[in-house]
Amino acid sequence: MTRIAILGGGSWGTALSVVLSRSARSHQIALWVHDSKLAESARRDRENSAYLPGIALPEQVRVGDEIGEALAGAQIVLGVMPSAHARAVYSAAVSNVSKRAVFVSATKGLEPATHMRASQVIAEVIPSSLDPQIAVLSGPSFAAEVARGEPTAVVLASRHAALATQLQEEFAAPNFRLYTNDDVLGVELAGAMKNVIAIAAGVCQGLGLGSNPVAALVTRGLAEMSRLSLALGARPETLSGLAGLGDLVLTCTGALSRNRQVGIELGKGRSLVEILAGMRMVAEGVDTAAALMALAGENNIELPLTAQVEAILHERKSPREAIRAIMERPQRKE
């Protein structure tokens, strides 16, 4: 029986605890929730009413707010926390991590201060003496749909093919299909960048625009994601696969997308402060935009869509002015 510790009790962490309980493999699952009151209610009611209401928590999922208890004997550590909190959570976990534990990051964003990917944060925080094995989980996957058992395909990426295959077999469950990949950089960058493009797609809807601009945004957004990712060493097929195009389409068009919803409200004229104050869940694209611009600047890569989203988010640029700036850029070859 494999012991799995899930660090993060939001919607995605909770959904993963549910879907992994359906796996053909036998699992003991500990779901660590930062909020003690939420952990208590989830234990009592067998439901995470704050983040995933209406979904019953299986009996084999143990919920708690003590990170040491969650990690005790864990062979797999599944990180499902916001990127801004990843370093703090992994730092708190260090003293309780087993040697050669497998770390699987399901965080889709960049650390705001360092613009590091989550796998890089893990490698920096967890001592090499513990010999951590690192992989990432990404792809088009709304938590509520996964938890309800709707057909979903995602990507497990690791530089070590044997580890990816091991996790593929460990996590496979009915209607939860996993593909392996060794392009960790490409999978993580795509997962971070698509959130920013989804904010732009939401802005178009909030402004009452039609389908043409959204189609253009998805297409040019993919070009922008590819430009930066390939410059940093990713492979083209990763960007055209589930972690890239697949997740981009879902996040830009799906009604459950938090990043798209932020964009919709911005397009309607609401302030970012007001929007975020009314959200319990994190929209990763809000913090990721600035980190991406810094990363692009370091590598002399142009990200026009991301730049305009960042200007709307943090420079109070009006959405209509941002769209005008995009449309009035010099004509160029596709």
C-alpha atoms as one frame of an Amber mdcrd trajectory, in Angstrom:
protein
   0.000   0.000   0.000   1.388   3.401  -1.028   1.195   6.308   1.382   0.443
   9.622  -0.297   0.530  13.013   1.396  -1.364  15.766  -0.420  -0.184  19.212
   0.660  -2.975  21.654  -0.071  -6.672  21.351   0.701  -8.078  23.583  -2.007
 -10.311  22.358  -4.824  -7.550  20.611  -6.821  -5.886  18.980  -3.826  -9.254
  17.714  -2.624 -10.198  16.459  -6.103  -6.913  14.579  -6.377  -7.543  12.912
  -3.016 -10.884  11.719  -4.398  -9.613  10.480  -7.767  -6.577   8.724  -6.266
  -8.942   6.887  -3.946 -10.509   5.343  -7.055  -7.196   4.017  -8.363  -6.727
   0.291  -8.788  -3.671   0.655  -6.570  -4.179   0.586  -2.796  -3.472   3.987
  -1.241  -3.400   5.561   2.195  -4.049   9.243   1.581  -3.429  12.126   3.967
  -4.861  15.490   2.909  -3.111  18.380   4.669  -5.265  21.489   5.030  -3.647
  24.709   6.253  -6.845  26.056   7.839  -7.532  24.130  11.064 -11.247  24.998
  11.057 -11.636  23.794   7.496  -9.742  20.598   8.334 -12.049  19.987  11.286
 -15.220  20.496   9.246 -13.927  18.309   6.407 -13.157  15.509   8.878 -16.564
  15.836  10.492 -18.702  16.229   7.374 -16.504  14.218   4.965 -16.744  17.111
   2.523 -14.629  20.163   1.715 -17.576  22.548   1.647 -15.374  25.638   1.133
 -13.588  24.488  -2.016 -15.347  21.422  -3.416 -18.924  21.311  -2.113 -21.106
  18.346  -2.928 -18.203  15.898  -3.298 -17.901  13.251  -0.596 -14.436  12.545
   0.757 -13.676   8.797   0.645 -13.072   7.099   3.973  -9.437   6.316   3.112
  -8.682  10.051   2.929  -7.409  11.282   6.276  -7.749  15.054   6.701  -5.642
  17.100   9.105  -3.866  20.392   9.682  -0.631  18.949  11.123   1.881  18.692
   8.293   4.107  16.264  10.205   1.243  13.813  10.642   0.324  14.040   6.973
   3.908  13.324   5.881   4.594  10.469   8.291   5.799   7.547   6.196   4.646
   9.175   2.945   6.298   7.705  -0.137   4.681  10.271  -2.470   4.266  13.960
  -1.618   1.773  15.682  -3.894   2.118  19.481  -3.728  -1.100  21.297  -4.624
  -0.542  24.706  -3.067  -0.527  28.146  -4.753   2.864  29.037  -6.216   3.254
  31.983  -3.826   3.132  29.590  -0.843   5.089  26.660  -2.268   8.433  27.550
  -0.690   6.938  28.048   2.766   5.015  24.767   2.637   7.953  22.700   1.393
  10.209  24.354   3.978   7.758  23.345   6.714   7.716  19.824   5.310  11.494
  19.240   5.197  11.956  17.830   8.678   9.240  15.227   8.105  10.147  14.059
   4.594  11.321  10.485   4.077  14.524   9.828   2.180  13.969   9.271  -1.557
  10.369  10.443  -1.292   8.736  11.230  -4.615   7.565  14.839  -4.972   4.844
  15.525  -7.528   4.038  19.188  -8.065   0.546  20.058  -9.286   1.129  23.810
  -8.855   0.495  25.873 -12.010   2.374  29.111 -11.596   5.735  30.735 -10.939
   7.064  31.868  -7.585   6.402  35.646  -7.656   9.666  36.792  -6.077  12.048
  34.504  -7.976   9.921  33.463 -11.029  11.061  29.905 -10.347   8.973  26.912
 -11.328   7.614  24.731  -8.510   9.944  21.837  -9.348  12.880  24.237  -9.010
  11.600  25.378  -5.623  11.374  21.762  -4.466  14.919  21.031  -5.659  16.191
  24.110  -3.821  14.317  23.536  -0.558  14.570  19.760  -0.110  18.192  18.822
   0.730  20.019  16.714  -1.821  20.943  14.365   1.023  17.297  13.228   1.023
  17.617  12.390  -2.687  14.141  13.668  -3.626  12.585  12.339  -6.824  10.669
  15.105  -8.641   7.816  15.091 -11.145   5.032  17.473 -12.168   1.343  16.940
 -12.906  -0.465  19.269 -15.306  -2.978  19.446 -18.135  -6.616  20.440 -18.727
  -8.406  19.510 -15.521 -11.108  21.405 -13.660 -11.196  20.022 -10.121 -14.969
  19.622  -9.873 -15.163  17.642 -13.119 -12.291  15.349 -12.086 -13.894  14.731
  -8.707 -17.226  13.892 -10.359 -15.443  11.258 -12.427 -15.742  12.947 -15.804
 -13.194  11.751 -18.419  -9.952  13.696 -17.988  -6.497  13.400 -19.566  -3.428
  14.956 -17.929   0.364  14.841 -18.142   2.950  13.479 -15.711   6.388  14.864
 -16.470   9.754  13.877 -15.050  13.308  13.913 -16.329  13.414  10.259 -15.292
  11.239   8.110 -17.549  11.015   5.270 -15.032   9.628   7.630 -12.383   7.022
   9.031 -14.771   5.907   5.516 -15.704   5.753   4.485 -12.049   3.537   7.454
 -11.205   1.399   6.913 -14.304   0.559   3.433 -13.036   0.143   4.635  -9.446
  -2.275   7.473 -10.258  -4.332   5.884 -13.055  -8.023   5.649 -12.188 -11.309
   5.188 -14.042 -11.788   8.178 -16.397  -8.444   9.649 -15.255  -5.867   9.057
 -17.979  -2.237  10.099 -17.654   0.374  10.584 -20.365   4.087  10.714 -19.550
   6.544  13.367 -20.684  10.161  14.218 -19.866   9.870  17.942 -20.716   9.373
  19.248 -17.177  10.276  22.826 -18.120   7.773  22.937 -20.984   4.951  21.406
 -18.950   5.438  23.824 -16.056   5.851  26.953 -18.166   2.771  26.110 -20.218
   0.759  25.580 -17.035   1.817  28.985 -15.751   1.465  30.995 -18.955  -1.984
  29.757 -19.959  -3.470  31.359 -16.835  -2.369  34.814 -17.973  -3.813  34.319
 -21.456  -7.070  33.166 -19.844  -7.343  36.493 -18.023  -7.104  38.218 -21.403
  -9.799  35.931 -22.813 -12.034  36.795 -19.875 -11.466  40.512 -20.445 -12.836
  40.112 -23.974 -15.997  38.513 -22.654 -16.344  41.131 -19.921 -16.181  43.829
 -22.581 -18.973  42.105 -24.477 -16.829  41.172 -27.455 -17.581  38.189 -29.667
 -15.773  34.995 -30.601 -13.211  36.475 -33.009 -10.977  38.060 -30.356 -11.032
  34.960 -28.167  -9.965  32.774 -31.089  -7.154  35.223 -31.837  -6.098  35.283
 -28.188  -5.936  31.503 -27.919  -3.923  31.264 -31.127  -1.531  34.128 -30.447
  -1.395  33.132 -26.794  -0.110  29.718 -27.793   2.495  31.421 -30.000   3.561
  33.532 -27.038   3.748  30.521 -24.723   5.818  28.662 -27.315   8.173  31.586
 -27.909   9.305  31.800 -24.290   9.203  28.072 -23.551  11.225  27.067 -26.618
  13.785  29.793 -25.936  14.319  28.294 -22.475  14.670  24.750 -23.816  11.173
  23.261 -23.998  10.025  21.057 -26.877   7.416  22.182 -29.449   5.277  19.069
 -28.995   4.804  19.868 -25.317   3.198  23.194 -26.195   0.880  21.573 -28.735
  -0.112  18.836 -26.281  -2.301  18.551 -23.197  -0.143  20.727 -20.943   0.010
  23.487 -23.558  -2.830  23.817 -26.060  -5.158  21.540 -24.103  -4.955  23.487
 -20.860  -4.952  26.824 -22.705  -8.242  26.059 -24.470  -9.860  24.824 -21.263
  -8.777  27.807 -19.182  -9.679  30.389 -21.822 -13.146  29.001 -22.552 -14.321
  26.998 -19.546 -16.898  28.461 -17.170 -15.020  27.051 -14.154 -11.805  28.936
 -14.939 -10.905  31.303 -12.102  -8.429  33.233 -14.250 -11.008  33.747 -16.982
 -13.484  34.921 -14.342 -10.998  37.526 -13.090 -10.670  38.763 -16.667 -14.442
  38.934 -17.118 -14.805  41.114 -14.025 -11.918  43.338 -15.097 -13.588  43.772
 -18.479 -16.757  44.860 -16.700 -14.806  47.642 -15.008 -14.308  46.230 -11.525
 -10.988  46.810  -9.769  -8.567  43.951  -9.145  -8.661  44.571  -5.392 -12.435
  44.281  -5.374 -12.401  41.137  -7.494  -9.808  39.334  -5.382 -11.552  40.315
  -2.163 -14.572  38.333  -3.304 -12.617  35.205  -4.253 -11.675  32.417  -1.885
  -9.680  30.456  -4.442  -6.458  31.674  -6.057  -6.248  32.843  -9.666  -2.598
  32.051 -10.386  -2.391  34.295 -13.441  -2.640  37.442 -11.305   0.781  36.933
  -9.728   2.289  34.999 -12.625   2.037  37.836 -15.164   4.753  39.919 -13.493
   6.990  36.886 -12.979   6.667  35.991 -16.658   7.528  39.513 -17.735  10.669
  39.399 -15.583  11.618  36.003 -17.004  11.005  37.214 -20.554  13.064  40.350
 -19.940  16.009  38.306 -18.739  15.878  36.314 -21.975  14.995  39.152 -24.387
  11.681  37.540 -25.335   8.690  39.639 -26.361   5.349  38.780 -24.706   2.847
  41.379 -25.950  -0.301  39.727 -24.572   1.248  39.058 -21.183   2.540  42.640
 -21.074  -0.951  44.037 -21.618  -2.476  41.723 -19.007   0.172  42.843 -16.537
  -0.628  46.484 -17.357  -4.344  45.888 -16.715  -3.665  44.028 -13.470  -1.042
  46.228 -11.876  -0.788  49.475 -13.809  -4.514  50.247 -13.957  -4.554  50.281
 -17.715  -8.082  50.087 -19.081  -8.965  46.835 -20.866 -10.047  48.724 -24.001
  -6.723  50.566 -24.132  -4.898  47.259 -23.758  -6.794  45.731 -26.677  -6.133
  48.825 -28.770  -2.415  48.546 -27.970  -2.401  44.944 -29.200  -4.318  45.726
 -32.379  -2.152  48.737 -33.245   1.151  46.914 -32.970   3.233  46.940 -36.191
   2.047  44.474 -38.806   4.185  41.353 -38.987   4.492  37.904 -40.468   2.739
  35.154 -38.523
